[in-house]
Amino acid sequence: MKTIISGTGSIVPSTVAKNSDFHHFRFFTENQEQIENPSSEITAKFQEITGIKERRYADGNKTASDLGYAAAKLAIEDSGINPEDLDLIIFAHNFGDVQNHTIQTDILPSLASRVKHKLKIKNPNCIAFDTLFGCPGWIQGVIQAHTYFKAGEAQKALIIGGETLSRVLDTHDRDSMIFSDGAGACILESLKTDESGVLSTATMSHTYDEAYYLYLGKSNFPESDPRIRYIKMHGRKVYEYALKNVPNAMKMCLDKAGAEIKDVKKVFIHQANEKLDLGVIKRFYRLYGIKEVPKNIMPMSVHKYGNSSVATVPTLFDEVRKGRLENHNIQKGDLVVFASVGAGMNINAICYRV
């Protein structure tokens, strides 16, 4: 029995926020000191480092569970399964259904339960729950379902990654330009086949020093309400952590699968920022003594979508799988690697035969 992806779907919000839209913002340091450089200069430097030119924000009346539900419907239609046959619905997110113009987190009921309700699934044996694992949450949801399958406790699962990070951003913090909104989903099935499926997985959590690399903190703006908290990160530490550890996790996963690096056709890495992802893929290949990374091995969407956290990998995979990303496609039998890093401390990877 193998865990296969039988359907995918993704939702990219229509509201586009370009870097030029931040030119009227006033940016401050974490010490609440105003940055004197013009905002246009700050955004230009930001684009140079991250590769992000624009990002997508959800409409005001849409929540993370709304986006997740829409992506789930597309994945279900793509797979052709009956939703009543689902054994699991796992929704990966970090902040729940944050209402527009607030930073209040709403996770009661769970987002997975909300999606099950919207799908009108009556089957009580379809278990719906959320997972909080930072940006690698969707991949971790796939790993969790795969484990259920191996234990014989489930045969069909819906895995969703959805987020509206635009609603927990401090607009006076330069890092706010990284994040965006979106959702991606897939249907997993446990089927008897020798041709495709999950070959291996790897997961790590480093919390001794890294637990608070990402955290909720007060605004950088001096006159802000100190009781209100926004997403914050120690960017340099997160960058160095990812660069050091993600390639090792990817190699661990590939070696566990008994596969060779030359057989990898695509690597779907969490879309954090271009410079980081390029550094990770280069170090991954150097672990095998390869100095030149194969052309078109790593699809990228961060330039136009930004970092939508748990949604980046499933959205990227859906677009490549359906031929919507220029110069990228996958065929049956191709070996691909999924990899992600997030929350400043979590890493995972999956080796998958299409």
Rosetta silent file (secondary structure, phi, psi, omega in degrees, C-alpha in Angstrom):
SEQUENCE: MKTIISGTGSIVPSTVAKNSDFHHFRFFTENQEQIENPSSEITAKFQEITGIKERRYADGNKTASDLGYAAAKLAIEDSGINPEDLDLIIFAHNFGDVQNHTIQTDILPSLASRVKHKLKIKNPNCIAFDTLFGCPGWIQGVIQAHTYFKAGEAQKALIIGGETLSRVLDTHDRDSMIFSDGAGACILESLKTDESGVLSTATMSHTYDEAYYLYLGKSNFPESDPRIRYIKMHGRKVYEYALKNVPNAMKMCLDKAGAEIKDVKKVFIHQANEKLDLGVIKRFYRLYGIKEVPKNIMPMSVHKYGNSSVATVPTLFDEVRKGRLENHNIQKGDLVVFASVGAGMNINAICYRV
SCORE:     score description
SCORE:     0.000 S_00000001
   1 L     0.000  133.245  179.829    0.000    0.000    0.000 S_00000001
   2 E  -124.060  149.622  175.568    1.304    3.430   -0.958 S_00000001
   3 E   -89.143  114.825 -178.640    0.203    6.946   -0.060 S_00000001
   4 E  -117.553  153.840  173.637   -0.599    8.759   -3.290 S_00000001
   5 E   -93.904  110.472 -175.870   -1.769   12.275   -4.099 S_00000001
   6 E  -100.281   -8.355  178.511   -4.876   11.797   -6.214 S_00000001
   7 E  -163.979  148.945  178.653   -6.033   15.414   -6.401 S_00000001
   8 E  -138.622  158.092  175.703   -4.858   18.958   -5.738 S_00000001
   9 E  -159.270  152.111  179.087   -6.344   22.442   -5.564 S_00000001
  10 E  -150.292  154.378  178.855   -5.206   25.928   -4.640 S_00000001
  11 E  -127.889  121.910  175.324   -6.565   29.412   -4.134 S_00000001
  12 L  -112.340  114.792 -178.670   -4.531   32.538   -4.792 S_00000001
  13 L   -55.016  152.453 -174.429   -6.359   35.716   -3.659 S_00000001
  14 L   -85.968  -18.802 -178.489   -6.999   38.309   -6.342 S_00000001
  15 E   -76.763  119.155 -177.170   -5.893   41.408   -4.396 S_00000001
  16 E  -101.809  127.884  174.588   -2.326   42.257   -5.414 S_00000001
  17 E  -112.999  109.298 -179.535   -0.063   44.310   -3.157 S_00000001
  18 E   -86.207  163.113  179.758    3.014   45.492   -5.039 S_00000001
  19 H   -60.169  -32.149  179.808    6.200   46.709   -3.415 S_00000001
  20 H   -65.224  -21.558  178.572    5.354   50.239   -4.554 S_00000001
  21 H   -68.989  -14.318 -179.845    2.247   50.071   -2.347 S_00000001
  22 H   -95.452    2.073 -174.715    4.572   50.215    0.673 S_00000001
  23 L   -66.909  -21.714  179.446    6.274   53.453   -0.391 S_00000001
  24 L   -94.190    2.415 -179.608    4.058   55.559    1.873 S_00000001
  25 L   -78.671  150.961  172.962    4.735   53.362    4.931 S_00000001
  26 L  -106.417  117.513 -176.891    6.906   54.541    7.827 S_00000001
  27 L  -100.401  143.150  179.553    9.240   51.763    8.957 S_00000001
  28 E  -129.774  158.284  175.221   10.795   51.458   12.407 S_00000001
  29 L   -79.845  173.124  177.945   13.323   49.103   13.997 S_00000001
  30 L   -66.618  -16.987  174.722   12.386   46.695   16.784 S_00000001
  31 L   -88.832   10.379  177.008   13.751   49.353   19.162 S_00000001
  32 L    64.319   32.999  174.581   11.056   51.704   17.796 S_00000001
  33 L  -102.908  129.348 -176.380   13.560   53.971   16.073 S_00000001
  34 E   -66.942  137.417  176.390   12.428   55.310   12.716 S_00000001
  35 L   -84.341  119.842 -172.157   14.430   54.156    9.704 S_00000001
  36 L   -76.642  -21.359  179.823   15.466   57.307    7.872 S_00000001
  37 L   -59.252  143.174  177.242   15.999   55.689    4.474 S_00000001
  38 L   -58.493  145.065 -178.984   13.187   56.436    1.995 S_00000001
  39 H   -60.489  -32.109  178.209   10.580   53.669    1.855 S_00000001
  40 H   -63.937  -36.079  177.505   11.239   53.260   -1.874 S_00000001
  41 H   -70.359  -38.510  178.859   14.872   52.470   -1.066 S_00000001
  42 H   -64.378  -44.399 -178.956   13.820   50.012    1.646 S_00000001
  43 H   -69.301  -32.898  177.763   11.452   48.147   -0.680 S_00000001
  44 H   -64.836  -43.168  177.208   14.077   48.026   -3.439 S_00000001
  45 H   -65.926  -39.233  177.637   16.555   46.413   -1.053 S_00000001
  46 H   -58.673  -46.417 -179.512   13.823   44.067    0.152 S_00000001
  47 H   -64.470  -38.511  179.805   13.121   42.903   -3.411 S_00000001
  48 H   -61.216  -38.469 -177.479   16.821   42.403   -4.074 S_00000001
  49 H   -80.748  -46.191 -171.780   17.128   40.066   -1.070 S_00000001
  50 H   -94.206  -23.007 -174.829   13.826   38.174   -1.185 S_00000001
  51 L    81.764   -3.861 -176.573   12.918   38.289   -4.858 S_00000001
  52 L   -79.573  122.241  177.947    9.389   39.293   -3.862 S_00000001
  53 L  -102.857  -30.839  179.071    7.843   41.853   -6.223 S_00000001
  54 E  -156.525  166.680  178.628    4.242   41.480   -5.099 S_00000001
  55 E  -144.928  168.533 -176.655    2.065   39.412   -2.826 S_00000001
  56 E  -114.459  137.159  177.424   -1.626   38.460   -2.529 S_00000001
  57 E  -119.113  142.665  179.717   -4.065   39.436    0.203 S_00000001
  58 L   -70.611  149.402  173.829   -7.470   37.891    0.857 S_00000001
  59 L   -60.855  153.866 -174.433  -10.629   39.921    0.366 S_00000001
  60 L   -58.114  -28.472 -177.681  -11.973   41.427    3.576 S_00000001
  61 L   -94.121    6.067 -178.936  -14.873   38.988    3.831 S_00000001
  62 L  -106.920  135.299  177.332  -12.741   35.868    3.332 S_00000001
  63 L  -107.146  175.190  177.861  -11.114   33.923    6.184 S_00000001
  64 H   -60.932  -39.733  179.727   -8.422   31.256    6.180 S_00000001
  65 H   -69.893  -30.161  174.363  -11.064   28.533    6.427 S_00000001
  66 H   -63.173  -46.703  178.963  -12.931   30.085    3.466 S_00000001
  67 H   -63.533  -43.016  179.669   -9.773   29.890    1.369 S_00000001
  68 H   -63.042  -40.655  177.969   -9.077   26.379    2.618 S_00000001
  69 H   -61.730  -44.551  179.735  -12.603   25.242    1.811 S_00000001
  70 H   -62.737  -42.269  177.834  -12.325   26.587   -1.753 S_00000001
  71 H   -66.395  -38.242  179.325   -8.977   24.825   -2.264 S_00000001
  72 H   -63.354  -42.454  178.469  -10.407   21.627   -0.749 S_00000001
  73 H   -59.076  -42.550  179.279  -13.348   21.633   -3.158 S_00000001
  74 H   -64.520  -40.479  179.522  -10.957   21.874   -6.106 S_00000001
  75 H   -66.135  -40.846  178.849   -8.834   19.016   -4.754 S_00000001
  76 H   -64.224  -44.699  178.383  -11.895   16.815   -4.205 S_00000001
  77 H   -62.729  -39.553 -179.576  -13.172   17.526   -7.724 S_00000001
  78 H   -65.289  -37.117 -177.750   -9.707   16.802   -9.140 S_00000001
  79 H   -81.202  -29.696 -178.506   -9.501   13.444   -7.356 S_00000001
  80 L    81.306   10.731 -178.875  -13.065   12.385   -8.071 S_00000001
  81 L   -80.921  163.098  171.368  -13.605   10.911   -4.596 S_00000001
  82 L   -87.358  121.598 -178.685  -16.813   11.068   -2.595 S_00000001
  83 H   -54.634  -28.789  179.713  -16.209   13.446    0.357 S_00000001
  84 H   -65.992  -16.114  179.926  -18.208   11.084    2.605 S_00000001
  85 H   -88.098   -2.497  179.565  -15.412    8.534    2.143 S_00000001
  86 L   -68.614  135.344  175.545  -12.817   10.773    3.776 S_00000001
  87 L   -95.484  -27.144 -176.112  -11.329    9.394    6.992 S_00000001
  88 E  -139.129  141.959  165.414   -9.293   12.501    7.860 S_00000001
  89 E  -128.609  116.051 -179.753   -9.387   16.244    7.302 S_00000001
  90 E  -116.782  122.310 -178.991   -6.226   17.982    8.512 S_00000001
  91 E  -112.177  115.666  177.169   -6.023   21.766    8.296 S_00000001
  92 E   -94.492  127.691  176.995   -2.579   23.331    8.759 S_00000001
  93 L  -156.873 -175.797  178.431   -2.514   26.987    9.770 S_00000001
  94 L  -131.661  -24.607 -173.930   -0.934   29.250   12.383 S_00000001
  95 L  -130.382    5.274  177.741   -3.456   31.943   13.304 S_00000001
  96 L    69.880 -156.640  179.091   -6.900   30.542   12.596 S_00000001
  97 L   -89.752   86.749  178.390   -9.665   32.674   11.113 S_00000001
  98 L   -78.354  123.705  179.768   -8.379   36.166   11.816 S_00000001
  99 L   -72.427  147.176 -179.644  -11.121   38.682   11.084 S_00000001
 100 L   -60.059  141.034  179.755  -10.256   41.572    8.791 S_00000001
 101 L    67.134   17.921  173.031   -8.955   44.724   10.537 S_00000001
 102 L  -137.312  169.748  171.188   -8.329   42.746   13.742 S_00000001
 103 L  -121.912   23.552  179.913   -5.636   40.428   15.006 S_00000001
 104 L   -79.475  126.026 -178.758   -8.015   38.291   17.033 S_00000001
 105 L   -86.835  129.520 -179.660   -7.466   34.585   16.421 S_00000001
 106 L  -119.928  106.271  178.849  -10.592   32.480   16.001 S_00000001
 107 L  -127.928   24.898  176.658  -10.043   28.714   16.181 S_00000001
 108 L  -126.280  107.937    2.839  -13.252   27.629   17.864 S_00000001
 109 L   -74.645  175.005  179.755  -14.435   25.484   16.196 S_00000001
 110 L   -61.619  155.968 -179.592  -11.280   24.213   14.511 S_00000001
 111 H   -66.098  -35.125  177.799  -10.722   25.208   10.899 S_00000001
 112 H   -63.269  -39.240  177.929  -10.824   21.562    9.815 S_00000001
 113 H   -65.472  -37.634  178.487  -14.239   21.222   11.443 S_00000001
 114 H   -64.195  -41.355  179.155  -15.446   24.327    9.629 S_00000001
 115 H   -66.250  -43.453  177.690  -14.337   22.892    6.295 S_00000001
 116 H   -58.852  -41.432  178.546  -16.016   19.566    7.026 S_00000001
 117 H   -62.490  -45.343 -179.462  -19.199   21.480    7.885 S_00000001
 118 H   -66.707  -31.205  177.545  -19.039   23.511    4.658 S_00000001
 119 L   -77.138   -6.610  179.358  -18.465   20.331    2.641 S_00000001
 120 L    59.326   37.663  177.361  -21.682   18.971    4.257 S_00000001
 121 L   -81.335  124.356 -178.466  -19.957   15.716    5.248 S_00000001
 122 L   -95.294  -20.352 -175.852  -22.186   13.708    7.582 S_00000001
 123 L   -58.175  111.937 -178.794  -19.820   10.783    8.199 S_00000001
 124 L   -70.992  -16.363  179.169  -18.910   10.930   11.940 S_00000001
 125 L   -85.501    1.796  171.207  -15.893    8.699   11.289 S_00000001
 126 L   -86.807  107.059 -173.588  -14.308   11.458    9.230 S_00000001
 127 E   -90.069  123.692 -177.754  -11.995   12.978   11.853 S_00000001
 128 E  -113.869  126.028  177.685  -11.262   16.692   11.436 S_00000001
 129 E  -152.681  161.216 -179.214   -8.458   18.435   13.296 S_00000001
 130 E  -100.489  158.092  173.339   -5.931   21.255   12.935 S_00000001
 131 E  -132.743  135.451  178.410   -2.170   21.163   13.095 S_00000001
 132 L  -113.132  108.721 -176.703    0.130   24.018   14.148 S_00000001
 133 L  -144.662   23.124 -177.176    3.654   23.520   12.835 S_00000001
 134 L    70.628 -159.602 -178.053    4.633   26.836   11.300 S_00000001
 135 L   -59.038  -29.297  177.655    5.184   27.076    7.564 S_00000001
 136 L   -77.539   12.164 -172.543    5.901   23.309    7.203 S_00000001
 137 H   -58.860  -41.531 -179.365    2.352   22.580    8.451 S_00000001
 138 H   -65.595  -44.819  177.468    0.904   21.279    5.179 S_00000001
 139 H   -60.694  -40.138  179.152    3.818   18.903    4.615 S_00000001
 140 H   -65.846  -34.591  175.455    3.486   17.776    8.221 S_00000001
 141 H   -62.216  -40.377  176.538   -0.223   17.146    7.634 S_00000001
 142 H   -63.644  -42.045  179.069    0.690   14.880    4.722 S_00000001
 143 H   -64.493  -40.718  178.680    3.191   13.061    6.950 S_00000001
 144 H   -62.397  -45.994  179.218    0.561   12.658    9.677 S_00000001
 145 H   -63.981  -41.442  177.486   -1.974   11.196    7.230 S_00000001
 146 H   -57.942  -38.686  178.613    0.693    8.922    5.758 S_00000001
 147 H   -67.172  -41.783  174.926    1.372    7.596    9.262 S_00000001
 148 H   -58.501  -43.303 -179.380   -2.352    6.928    9.786 S_00000001
 149 H   -61.520  -45.946 -178.263   -2.392    5.044    6.483 S_00000001
 150 H   -63.928  -30.031  178.990    0.595    2.888    7.443 S_00000001
 151 L   -81.676   -4.778 -179.908   -1.090    2.043   10.740 S_00000001
 152 L    77.299   17.909 -177.209   -4.210    0.921    8.875 S_00000001
 153 L   -96.688   -5.870  179.985   -6.342    3.604   10.574 S_00000001
 154 L  -159.856  158.451  178.931   -7.308    5.550    7.446 S_00000001
 155 L  -129.979  -21.298  179.428   -7.450    5.239    3.659 S_00000001
 156 E  -138.890  137.775 -177.388   -8.460    8.689    2.399 S_00000001
 157 E  -145.188  148.003  173.604   -7.490   12.114    3.692 S_00000001
 158 E  -111.651  120.873 -179.343   -7.892   15.777    2.830 S_00000001
 159 E  -115.215  124.343 -175.953   -4.876   17.917    3.755 S_00000001
 160 E  -122.881  141.654  169.944   -5.252   21.698    3.665 S_00000001
 161 E  -126.144  117.522 -177.491   -2.827   24.539    4.247 S_00000001
 162 E  -142.994  145.886 -176.010   -4.424   27.975    4.544 S_00000001
 163 E  -158.302  146.964  170.172   -3.452   31.316    6.010 S_00000001
 164 E  -124.715   70.959 -176.832   -4.324   35.022    6.100 S_00000001
 165 H   -66.650  -20.137 -178.894   -1.055   36.411    7.413 S_00000001
 166 H   -60.531  -17.033 -175.661   -1.895   39.871    6.115 S_00000001
 167 H   -96.325    1.767  176.648   -4.090   40.302    9.201 S_00000001
 168 H  -124.523   26.565 -176.004   -1.353   39.768   11.788 S_00000001
 169 L   -99.989  141.245  171.666    1.220   42.089   10.259 S_00000001
 170 L   -91.229  107.937 -175.413    2.846   45.153   11.780 S_00000001
 171 L   -69.192   -5.584  176.861    2.908   47.570    8.856 S_00000001
 172 L   -97.660    7.016 -179.672    5.759   49.490   10.522 S_00000001
 173 L  -111.477  126.935 -179.157    8.013   46.417   10.336 S_00000001
 174 H   -57.742  -32.330 -178.882    9.966   45.767    7.121 S_00000001
 175 H   -64.291  -17.563 -178.878    9.436   42.031    7.549 S_00000001
 176 H   -62.682  -22.577 -178.426    5.705   42.562    7.015 S_00000001
 177 H   -72.480  -13.754 -178.619    6.357   42.766    3.268 S_00000001
 178 L   -73.057  -39.861 -163.943    7.329   39.080    3.177 S_00000001
 179 E   -88.222  156.172 -177.410    3.993   37.582    4.135 S_00000001
 180 L  -152.853 -174.086 -176.637    0.824   36.926    2.149 S_00000001
 181 E  -119.563  158.171  176.196   -2.413   34.919    2.045 S_00000001
 182 E   162.364  178.578  178.921   -3.553   31.785    0.236 S_00000001
 183 E  -154.691  145.894  175.347   -4.548   28.132    0.501 S_00000001
 184 E  -140.983  152.440 -176.869   -3.624   24.808   -1.027 S_00000001
 185 E  -148.815  159.937  174.225   -5.021   21.304   -0.566 S_00000001
 186 E  -147.145  156.782  171.260   -4.601   17.725   -1.665 S_00000001
 187 E  -104.159  127.269  174.832   -6.403   14.413   -1.454 S_00000001
 188 E  -106.941  140.468  175.627   -4.318   11.483   -0.229 S_00000001
 189 E  -133.712  143.377  175.119   -5.321    7.874   -0.800 S_00000001
 190 E   -93.938  109.689 -175.156   -3.814    4.620    0.403 S_00000001
 191 E  -129.966  154.081  178.532   -3.683    2.409   -2.682 S_00000001
 192 L   -84.843  109.216 -179.093   -1.978   -0.778   -3.710 S_00000001
 193 L  -159.820  151.271  175.467    0.629    0.221   -6.280 S_00000001
 194 L  -107.902   -0.559 -169.658    4.313   -0.157   -7.012 S_00000001
 195 L   -97.053  -29.173 -175.438    4.485    2.823   -9.328 S_00000001
 196 L  -147.587  175.202  176.157    3.945    5.919   -7.188 S_00000001
 197 E   125.331  177.077  177.771    3.507    7.252   -3.679 S_00000001
 198 E   -70.183  126.421 -179.405    5.354    8.538   -0.626 S_00000001
 199 E   -96.737  -35.260 -179.133    8.770    6.862   -0.396 S_00000001
 200 E  -166.128  163.496  177.920   10.088    8.436    2.799 S_00000001
 201 E  -140.246  161.343  175.114    9.685   11.343    5.201 S_00000001
 202 E  -149.758  138.390  178.987   11.836   13.336    7.617 S_00000001
 203 E  -142.146  141.274  177.183   10.893   15.797   10.359 S_00000001
 204 E  -139.371  145.852  171.354   12.905   17.810   12.887 S_00000001
 205 E  -132.093  118.360  177.346   12.061   20.303   15.649 S_00000001
 206 L  -107.142  110.863 -174.975   14.845   22.369   17.206 S_00000001
 207 L  -121.764   -6.949 -175.566   13.550   24.165   20.278 S_00000001
 208 L   -62.330  -51.093  177.602   16.493   24.450   22.669 S_00000001
 209 L  -107.786  -20.575 -166.338   17.751   27.751   21.231 S_00000001
 210 L   -99.463   -2.508 -170.803   15.304   28.290   18.381 S_00000001
 211 L   -55.842  -31.839 -175.013   11.870   28.180   20.043 S_00000001
 212 L  -115.059   28.074  173.632   11.361   31.971   19.934 S_00000001
 213 L   -64.616  -33.117  169.311   12.946   32.868   16.604 S_00000001
 214 E  -115.095  141.850 -175.611    9.349   33.647   15.595 S_00000001
 215 E  -162.721  170.995  172.877    6.992   35.112   18.159 S_00000001
 216 E   -97.222  125.896 -177.879    4.132   37.547   18.736 S_00000001
 217 E  -140.805  172.193 -178.352    5.370   40.981   19.750 S_00000001
 218 L   -72.548  163.056 -179.993    4.349   44.633   19.947 S_00000001
 219 L   -65.066  152.988  174.798    4.443   46.973   16.981 S_00000001
 220 L   -74.006  -15.164 -178.307    7.642   48.759   16.013 S_00000001
 221 L   -73.694  125.752 -173.755    5.669   52.012   16.008 S_00000001
 222 L   -57.584  -33.625 -174.341    6.476   53.981   19.216 S_00000001
 223 L   -97.722   16.621 -177.714    2.900   55.148   19.842 S_00000001
 224 L   -78.398  161.845  177.223    1.216   51.797   19.274 S_00000001
 225 L   -72.191  115.789 -176.182   -0.928   49.975   21.830 S_00000001
 226 L   -67.223  -12.288 -179.824    1.519   47.669   23.687 S_00000001
 227 L   -81.174  -17.674 -177.615   -1.269   45.167   24.344 S_00000001
 228 L   -91.284  132.740 -175.664   -1.640   44.332   20.655 S_00000001
 229 L  -115.722  143.929 -179.857    0.713   41.690   19.294 S_00000001
 230 E  -127.655  163.812  177.116    1.903   41.013   15.737 S_00000001
 231 E   -67.850  130.600 -179.561    3.972   38.311   14.052 S_00000001
 232 E  -133.280  157.382  175.969    7.680   39.004   14.568 S_00000001
 233 E  -152.626  151.389  171.161   10.869   37.172   13.714 S_00000001
 234 L   -88.632   87.326 -169.519   14.604   37.257   14.210 S_00000001
 235 H   -54.164  -46.193 -177.982   15.208   37.222   10.471 S_00000001
 236 H   -63.812  -41.717  179.576   18.947   36.602   10.431 S_00000001
 237 H   -66.637  -40.598  177.603   18.703   33.706   12.884 S_00000001
 238 H   -61.381  -44.848 -179.592   15.824   32.138   10.935 S_00000001
 239 H   -59.608  -49.691 -177.941   17.813   32.465    7.704 S_00000001
 240 H   -65.942  -37.733  178.651   20.960   30.880    9.153 S_00000001
 241 H   -62.689  -47.178 -178.640   18.975   28.088   10.803 S_00000001
 242 H   -64.200  -44.770 -177.748   17.216   27.174    7.576 S_00000001
 243 H   -62.170  -34.813 -178.957   20.368   27.322    5.481 S_00000001
 244 H   -77.877  -40.125 -167.887   22.161   25.008    7.891 S_00000001
 245 H  -103.094  -30.938 -176.785   19.452   22.433    8.560 S_00000001
 246 H   -62.062  -46.223  178.890   17.043   22.143    5.616 S_00000001
 247 H   -57.715  -37.162  179.678   19.585   20.587    3.191 S_00000001
 248 H   -65.201  -40.509  178.747   20.464   17.958    5.818 S_00000001
 249 H   -66.309  -38.772  178.406   16.813   17.012    6.292 S_00000001
 250 H   -64.122  -42.698  178.744   16.337   16.746    2.536 S_00000001
 251 H   -65.585  -41.495  177.979   19.377   14.480    2.237 S_00000001
 252 H   -57.743  -43.167 -178.782   18.174   12.356    5.152 S_00000001
 253 H   -67.060  -45.366 -179.051   14.827   11.909    3.417 S_00000001
 254 H   -65.111  -41.178  178.933   16.331   11.084    0.014 S_00000001
 255 H   -66.871  -37.396  178.499   18.804    8.602    1.498 S_00000001
 256 H   -63.646  -32.193  179.334   16.017    6.945    3.498 S_00000001
 257 L   -76.136  -12.869 -178.177   14.105    6.468    0.248 S_00000001
 258 L    73.045   22.368 -178.107   17.089    4.695   -1.273 S_00000001
 259 L  -100.747  164.067  179.201   16.979    7.126   -4.193 S_00000001
 260 L  -106.860  147.925 -176.996   19.786    8.910   -6.001 S_00000001
 261 H   -59.548  -32.872 -178.443   20.129   12.659   -6.350 S_00000001
 262 H   -67.982  -17.545 -178.592   20.338   12.376  -10.153 S_00000001
 263 H   -88.400   -9.085 -179.251   16.826   10.923  -10.231 S_00000001
 264 E   -72.655  125.593 -178.135   15.180   13.938   -8.562 S_00000001
 265 E   -96.357  -35.798  179.402   13.104   15.841  -11.123 S_00000001
 266 E  -145.030  147.839  173.663   11.691   18.657   -8.985 S_00000001
 267 E  -122.942  115.411 -179.830   12.228   20.111   -5.525 S_00000001
 268 E   -98.942   98.144 -177.286    9.240   21.949   -4.057 S_00000001
 269 E  -100.255  144.076  174.379   10.679   24.148   -1.307 S_00000001
 270 L   -49.470  130.167 -176.292    8.690   26.457    0.963 S_00000001
 271 L   -83.317   79.788 -178.867    8.629   29.861   -0.702 S_00000001
 272 L   -86.490  -61.217  169.092   10.290   31.905    2.040 S_00000001
 273 L  -161.405  153.900 -171.222   12.513   34.142   -0.033 S_00000001
 274 H   -60.186  -45.236 -177.085   14.481   33.621   -3.221 S_00000001
 275 H   -61.672  -42.099  179.205   17.957   34.067   -1.754 S_00000001
 276 H   -65.521  -47.352 -177.884   17.300   31.547    1.006 S_00000001
 277 H   -63.145  -38.776  177.110   15.763   28.948   -1.309 S_00000001
 278 H   -64.843  -38.527  177.483   18.645   29.246   -3.768 S_00000001
 279 H   -65.120  -40.443  179.640   21.082   28.795   -0.888 S_00000001
 280 H   -64.235  -46.954 -176.549   19.242   25.707    0.362 S_00000001
 281 H   -67.184  -35.654  177.391   19.139   23.986   -3.040 S_00000001
 282 H   -64.685  -44.803  179.916   22.827   24.701   -3.669 S_00000001
 283 H   -67.847  -33.824  177.362   23.826   23.238   -0.300 S_00000001
 284 H   -60.001  -48.672 -178.939   21.567   20.230   -0.858 S_00000001
 285 H   -70.018  -32.352  178.468   23.377   19.319   -4.082 S_00000001
 286 H   -67.430  -25.950  175.147   26.795   20.022   -2.577 S_00000001
 287 L   -62.188  -20.072  177.424   26.063   17.390    0.078 S_00000001
 288 L  -106.249   12.846  177.816   26.287   14.945   -2.836 S_00000001
 289 L    77.175   17.854 -178.396   29.408   16.562   -4.276 S_00000001
 290 L  -105.599  120.530 -176.209   27.492   18.338   -7.058 S_00000001
 291 L   -87.781  -30.026 -178.145   28.446   21.981   -7.609 S_00000001
 292 L  -103.016  119.559  177.961   26.001   22.836  -10.408 S_00000001
 293 L   -75.605  131.798  179.505   22.291   22.687   -9.593 S_00000001
 294 L   -56.814  143.529 -178.940   20.265   21.261  -12.504 S_00000001
 295 L   -65.926  139.661  176.763   18.323   23.840  -14.471 S_00000001
 296 L    62.011   22.472  179.130   14.623   24.222  -13.612 S_00000001
 297 L   -75.590  -26.322 -173.531   14.889   21.775  -10.701 S_00000001
 298 L  -123.095  100.644  175.922   13.265   24.222   -8.242 S_00000001
 299 L   -62.019  148.343  179.432   10.000   25.959   -9.211 S_00000001
 300 L  -134.222  136.718  175.702    9.536   29.416   -7.685 S_00000001
 301 L  -132.716    1.185 -175.714    6.393   31.460   -7.078 S_00000001
 302 H   -62.834  -25.471 -177.360    7.570   33.744   -4.266 S_00000001
 303 H   -60.019  -39.853 -176.155    8.133   36.598   -6.733 S_00000001
 304 H  -109.673  -16.631 -177.174    4.420   37.146   -7.316 S_00000001
 305 H  -108.937  -15.556 -175.958    2.739   35.377   -4.385 S_00000001
 306 L    70.284 -165.107 -178.255    5.031   36.184   -1.451 S_00000001
 307 E  -100.911  101.396  179.009    5.310   33.868    1.550 S_00000001
 308 L   -97.066   26.365  173.714    1.859   32.431    2.312 S_00000001
 309 H    57.422 -121.675 -175.595    3.277   30.068    4.939 S_00000001
 310 H   -60.814  -16.826 -176.446    1.530   26.673    4.919 S_00000001
 311 H   -87.833  -13.842 -171.714   -0.001   27.440    1.511 S_00000001
 312 H   -64.173  -49.139 -175.784    3.234   27.921   -0.442 S_00000001
 313 H   -68.352  -49.122  179.773    4.157   24.281   -1.110 S_00000001
 314 H   -64.992  -33.220  177.030    0.675   22.902   -1.962 S_00000001
 315 H   -66.996  -44.676  179.144   -0.039   25.937   -4.169 S_00000001
 316 H   -61.812  -45.472 -179.785    3.273   25.570   -5.973 S_00000001
 317 H   -63.619  -41.831  179.785    2.769   21.827   -6.464 S_00000001
 318 H   -61.663  -42.812 -177.980   -0.779   22.332   -7.744 S_00000001
 319 H   -67.599  -39.673  178.299    0.349   24.901  -10.306 S_00000001
 320 H   -70.834  -43.627 -179.241    3.189   22.722  -11.606 S_00000001
 321 H   -58.211  -34.278 -177.479    1.045   19.571  -11.574 S_00000001
 322 L  -100.814   12.390  173.427   -1.587   21.333  -13.701 S_00000001
 323 L    70.089   28.778 -177.231    0.901   22.988  -16.057 S_00000001
 324 L   -99.914   -0.242  179.133    0.240   26.550  -14.915 S_00000001
 325 L  -114.078  120.083 -174.036    3.852   27.503  -14.107 S_00000001
 326 L   -57.412  137.050  176.962    6.016   28.331  -17.090 S_00000001
 327 L    70.853   13.665 -179.796    8.977   26.006  -17.809 S_00000001
 328 L  -136.277  134.087  174.086    7.870   23.492  -15.170 S_00000001
 329 L  -157.763  161.090  175.466    5.951   20.232  -15.394 S_00000001
 330 L  -130.781  150.307 -178.779    5.955   16.778  -13.848 S_00000001
 331 L  -122.477  159.211  177.535    5.199   13.400  -15.362 S_00000001
 332 L   -57.564  132.477 -178.891    4.075   10.084  -13.930 S_00000001
 333 L    97.776  -13.058  179.402    7.065    8.304  -12.453 S_00000001
 334 L   -67.854  142.303  174.661    9.000   11.480  -11.635 S_00000001
 335 E   -95.242  123.542  179.301   10.725   11.619   -8.252 S_00000001
 336 E  -125.449  157.199  177.973   10.066   14.883   -6.413 S_00000001
 337 E  -122.362  129.761  170.763   11.073   16.251   -3.014 S_00000001
 338 E  -101.509  138.201  178.609    8.905   18.459   -0.810 S_00000001
 339 E  -150.707  146.313  179.985   10.728   20.461    1.869 S_00000001
 340 E  -152.993  161.841  175.754    9.898   23.257    4.278 S_00000001
 341 E  -143.953  144.587  179.955   11.108   25.211    7.263 S_00000001
 342 E  -176.169  174.058 -175.680    9.152   27.426    9.606 S_00000001
 343 L    58.785   12.019  179.670    8.261   28.758   13.029 S_00000001
 344 L    77.125   -2.962 -170.555   12.003   29.283   13.318 S_00000001
 345 L  -148.373   -8.860 -174.792   12.479   25.702   14.524 S_00000001
 346 E  -112.505  139.687 -179.354   10.633   23.097   12.415 S_00000001
 347 E  -138.919  142.487  171.612   11.843   21.302    9.294 S_00000001
 348 E  -152.910  167.525 -179.629   10.411   18.474    7.220 S_00000001
 349 E  -156.527  153.019  176.555   10.720   16.745    3.873 S_00000001
 350 E  -136.426  134.375  169.333    8.969   14.121    1.763 S_00000001
 351 E  -100.148  126.040 -171.993   10.278   12.032   -1.133 S_00000001
 352 E  -135.410  133.629  175.225    7.414   11.272   -3.494 S_00000001
 353 E   -97.552  117.292 -176.807    7.091    9.304   -6.719 S_00000001
 354 L   -65.745    0.000    0.000    4.473   10.930   -8.946 S_00000001
